[in-house]
Amino acid sequence: MKAGSVALVGRPNAGKSTLLNRIVGEKVAIVSDKPQTTRHRIVGVHNAKGGQVVFIDTPGIHKPLHRMNRRMVDAAIASLREADVVVLVVDATGRPGGGDAFVLDLVSHAKVPTILALNKVDRVDKANLLPLIDHYAKAMAFRAIVPISALRGEGVEGLEAELLANLPEGEPLYPDDYLTDQSQRSMVAELIREKVLHHTRDELPFTTAVVIERYEEPQKPGAVTRIFASILVDHDSQKPILVGKGGEMVKRIGTEARHDIERLLDGRVHLELHIKVRGDWRDDERILDDMGLRGR
């Protein structure tokens, strides 16, 4: 029996959360095409034949400009010291640059087996993939290099096999029915933010956050869960964008989020959203704590 933790690390938008959701078989991390979608570490547990794999999904490693970003990067780096196996997830559609070299240097100091997952290979010409594999093979002695498509599932079974082969022997760390360390309150906030990411562009995805103000659980079976949440923005000029003409945008975000939340909670939900301007929220310790971004 194998059991242990696997840290998923890499640059922003490499597909770490998509890979986590694919392997655990449930949506435990939100996904979008915007970099820095994942802001805090997420644990997802996968019970495989012959072992239990505890995944630690981490924020993409990038140059931090605010206290929030520093906490995000710190969480990713800390996972390298805690995991039994490290998986470096790389977007195979891009050319290796300075950011990739920085992450590679961090990973090279991990004192545990390290596997390279070259993601999004369904979008790469095979003639371009071989030089990329050669580049990383020369850069570091990976335990294995596995081309995958987290979105389509290609190569993921092979990656799982490599993980189990490199995990230590031991008893499961969590019960069989344990899925994630994310609370319902936290997952609700993330589902709302996912809709914000989906419907906005330019700087808004990076300057918005969702805070649950009130979360009223139903007092009897079949009753409605009442949720009141605030979407924070940096500037006054951003508020009208999220509100939309006649409130259309915030209504669309709320309706789509409510449908996802009802699936998550398996029950009826009343969701109210309010847009608030908080110019310094990315450096506000209390807000970052409420978001689950713990400082060192």
C-alpha positions in Angstrom: 0.0 0.0 0.0 1.4 3.4 -1.0 0.3 6.7 0.6 1.7 10.2 0.5 1.4 13.8 -0.6 2.1 15.2 -4.1 2.7 18.9 -4.7 1.6 20.2 -8.0 3.7 23.3 -8.8 4.5 25.4 -11.8 3.9 28.8 -13.4 0.5 30.4 -13.6 -2.0 28.9 -16.1 0.0 25.7 -16.5 -3.1 23.6 -15.8 -2.4 22.4 -12.3 -6.0 22.7 -11.1 -7.4 21.1 -14.2 -5.1 18.2 -13.6 -6.2 18.0 -9.9 -9.8 17.9 -10.9 -9.2 15.3 -13.6 -7.4 12.9 -11.2 -9.7 13.2 -8.1 -12.8 13.0 -10.4 -14.5 16.0 -8.8 -14.3 19.8 -9.1 -12.4 20.8 -6.0 -10.5 23.7 -7.7 -11.9 26.4 -9.9 -10.4 26.8 -13.4 -10.2 29.5 -16.0 -8.0 30.7 -18.8 -6.8 33.6 -16.6 -3.4 33.3 -14.9 -3.3 33.2 -11.1 -6.7 31.6 -10.8 -5.6 29.5 -7.9 -4.8 31.7 -4.9 -4.3 29.3 -2.1 -3.2 25.7 -1.7 -5.9 23.1 -2.1 -5.8 19.5 -1.0 -7.5 16.9 -3.1 -7.5 13.2 -2.2 -7.4 10.4 -4.8 -7.8 6.8 -3.7 -6.2 4.6 -6.4 -5.7 0.9 -6.7 -2.8 0.2 -4.5 -2.5 3.6 -2.7 -3.8 7.0 -1.7 -2.5 10.1 -3.3 -2.9 13.4 -1.5 -2.5 16.2 -4.0 -1.5 19.7 -3.0 -2.6 22.2 -5.7 -0.6 25.4 -5.4 -0.8 28.9 -6.8 1.3 29.6 -9.9 4.8 30.8 -9.0 5.3 34.4 -10.3 6.9 37.7 -9.3 4.8 39.0 -6.4 3.7 42.6 -6.4 1.3 42.7 -3.5 1.1 41.0 -0.1 -1.5 38.6 -1.5 0.9 37.5 -4.2 3.7 37.0 -1.8 1.5 34.8 0.3 0.5 32.8 -2.8 4.1 32.2 -3.8 5.1 31.4 -0.2 2.3 28.7 -0.2 3.7 27.1 -3.4 7.3 27.1 -2.2 6.3 25.7 1.2 4.6 22.7 -0.5 8.0 21.7 -1.9 9.2 21.1 1.6 6.2 19.2 2.7 5.5 16.8 -0.2 6.7 13.2 -0.7 6.7 13.8 -4.5 6.8 16.9 -6.5 5.1 17.3 -9.9 6.3 20.2 -12.0 3.5 21.1 -14.4 4.7 22.9 -17.5 2.6 24.4 -20.3 4.0 22.7 -23.4 2.5 25.3 -25.8 5.0 28.0 -24.6 8.7 28.4 -25.0 10.8 28.1 -21.9 11.8 31.5 -20.5 13.2 33.2 -17.4 10.1 32.4 -15.3 10.4 28.7 -16.2 14.1 28.7 -15.3 13.2 30.3 -11.9 10.6 27.6 -11.1 13.0 24.9 -12.3 15.7 26.1 -9.9 13.3 26.1 -7.0 12.1 22.5 -7.8 15.7 21.3 -8.3 16.3 21.9 -4.5 13.4 19.7 -3.5 14.8 16.6 -1.7 12.1 14.2 -3.0 11.4 12.5 -6.3 10.4 15.1 -8.9 8.3 14.3 -12.0 7.8 16.6 -15.0 4.3 16.7 -16.5 4.3 18.4 -19.9 0.7 19.6 -20.1 -1.5 20.6 -23.1 0.3 18.3 -25.5 -3.0 18.0 -27.4 -2.2 21.5 -28.7 1.4 20.9 -29.6 2.8 19.5 -32.8 4.7 16.3 -32.0 7.8 17.6 -33.9 8.0 20.5 -31.4 7.4 18.2 -28.3 10.5 16.2 -28.6 12.9 19.2 -28.4 11.0 20.4 -25.4 11.4 17.0 -23.7 15.1 17.1 -24.5 15.4 20.6 -23.1 14.0 19.6 -19.7 15.8 16.3 -19.6 19.1 18.2 -19.8 18.0 20.8 -17.4 17.3 18.5 -14.5 17.3 14.8 -13.6 13.6 14.2 -13.3 12.4 10.8 -12.1 10.1 10.8 -15.2 8.9 13.1 -17.9 5.3 12.5 -18.8 3.4 14.3 -21.7 -0.2 14.8 -20.7 -3.4 16.7 -21.6 -5.1 17.4 -18.2 -8.1 18.7 -20.1 -8.6 15.5 -22.3 -7.1 13.0 -19.9 -4.4 11.9 -22.3 -1.4 10.5 -20.5 -2.9 11.0 -17.0 -3.1 7.3 -16.2 0.7 7.1 -16.9 1.3 10.0 -14.6 -0.7 8.4 -11.9 1.4 5.2 -12.2 4.6 7.2 -11.9 3.3 8.9 -8.8 2.3 5.6 -7.1 5.7 4.1 -8.0 7.5 7.0 -6.2 5.3 7.4 -3.1 6.4 5.8 0.1 4.7 2.7 1.6 2.2 3.4 4.3 -1.4 3.5 5.4 -3.9 6.0 4.0 -3.6 9.5 5.4 -7.4 10.2 5.1 -10.6 8.2 5.2 -11.9 6.7 1.9 -14.7 9.3 1.6 -12.5 12.3 2.2 -12.2 14.5 -0.9 -10.8 18.0 0.0 -9.8 20.3 2.8 -11.9 23.1 1.3 -14.8 24.2 3.4 -18.2 24.7 1.8 -17.9 28.4 2.5 -14.6 28.6 0.8 -15.8 26.6 -2.2 -18.8 28.9 -2.6 -16.6 32.0 -2.7 -14.4 30.3 -5.3 -17.4 29.3 -7.5 -18.5 33.0 -7.5 -15.0 34.2 -8.3 -14.9 31.6 -11.2 -17.9 33.3 -12.8 -16.2 36.7 -12.3 -13.1 35.4 -14.1 -15.2 34.0 -16.9 -17.1 37.2 -17.6 -14.3 39.8 -17.2 -11.1 40.6 -18.9 -8.1 42.9 -18.8 -7.1 43.8 -15.2 -10.3 42.8 -13.5 -9.5 39.1 -12.9 -6.4 40.1 -10.9 -8.0 42.9 -8.9 -11.2 41.2 -7.7 -11.9 39.0 -4.7 -15.0 37.4 -3.2 -15.7 37.6 0.5 -18.6 35.7 2.1 -20.3 38.1 4.4 -23.1 35.8 5.7 -23.7 32.1 5.3 -27.0 30.9 6.7 -27.4 27.2 6.6 -31.0 25.7 6.3 -32.6 24.9 9.7 -34.6 22.1 8.3 -34.4 19.6 5.3 -35.4 21.3 2.0 -35.0 24.8 3.3 -33.0 27.4 1.4 -29.3 28.2 2.1 -28.9 32.0 2.2 -25.6 33.4 1.1 -24.6 37.0 1.0 -21.3 37.8 -0.7 -19.2 40.8 -1.7 -17.1 41.1 -4.8 -14.2 43.4 -4.1 -12.6 45.6 -6.7 -9.6 48.0 -6.6 -11.0 51.1 -8.2 -14.3 53.0 -8.6 -14.1 52.7 -12.4 -14.3 48.9 -12.1 -17.5 48.7 -10.2 -19.8 49.7 -13.2 -18.1 47.0 -15.3 -19.1 44.3 -12.8 -22.6 45.8 -12.3 -23.2 46.0 -16.0 -26.0 47.9 -17.8 -29.1 47.7 -15.6 -27.3 45.3 -13.3 -27.1 42.7 -16.1 -23.5 41.6 -15.5 -23.8 41.0 -11.7 -27.1 39.2 -12.3 -25.5 36.9 -14.8 -22.6 36.2 -12.5 -25.0 35.5 -9.6 -27.3 33.3 -11.6 -24.5 31.1 -13.0 -22.8 30.9 -9.6 -26.1 30.0 -7.8 -26.6 27.1 -10.2 -23.1 25.7 -9.4 -23.5 26.3 -5.7 -26.9 24.4 -5.7 -25.1 21.5 -7.3 -22.4 21.7 -4.7 -24.7 21.8 -1.8 -27.4 19.6 -3.3 -30.1 22.1 -2.3 -31.8 25.4 -3.0 -29.7 28.6 -2.6 -30.6 32.3 -2.2 -27.5 34.2 -3.3 -27.1 38.0 -3.0 -24.0 39.7 -4.5 -22.8 43.2 -3.8 -19.9 45.1 -5.5 -17.6 47.0 -3.1 -14.5 49.1 -3.8 -11.6 48.3 -1.5 -8.5 49.9 -3.0 -6.0 48.1 -0.8 -7.6 44.7 -0.4 -4.6 42.8 -1.8 -2.5 44.2 1.1 -5.2 43.9 3.7 -4.1 41.2 6.3 -7.7 40.6 7.5 -9.2 40.1 4.0 -6.3 37.8 3.0 -6.8 35.8 6.2 -10.6 35.5 5.4 -9.7 34.3 1.9 -7.6 31.5 3.4 -4.3 33.0 2.4 -2.2 32.5 5.5 1.0 34.4 6.0 4.2 33.1 7.3 
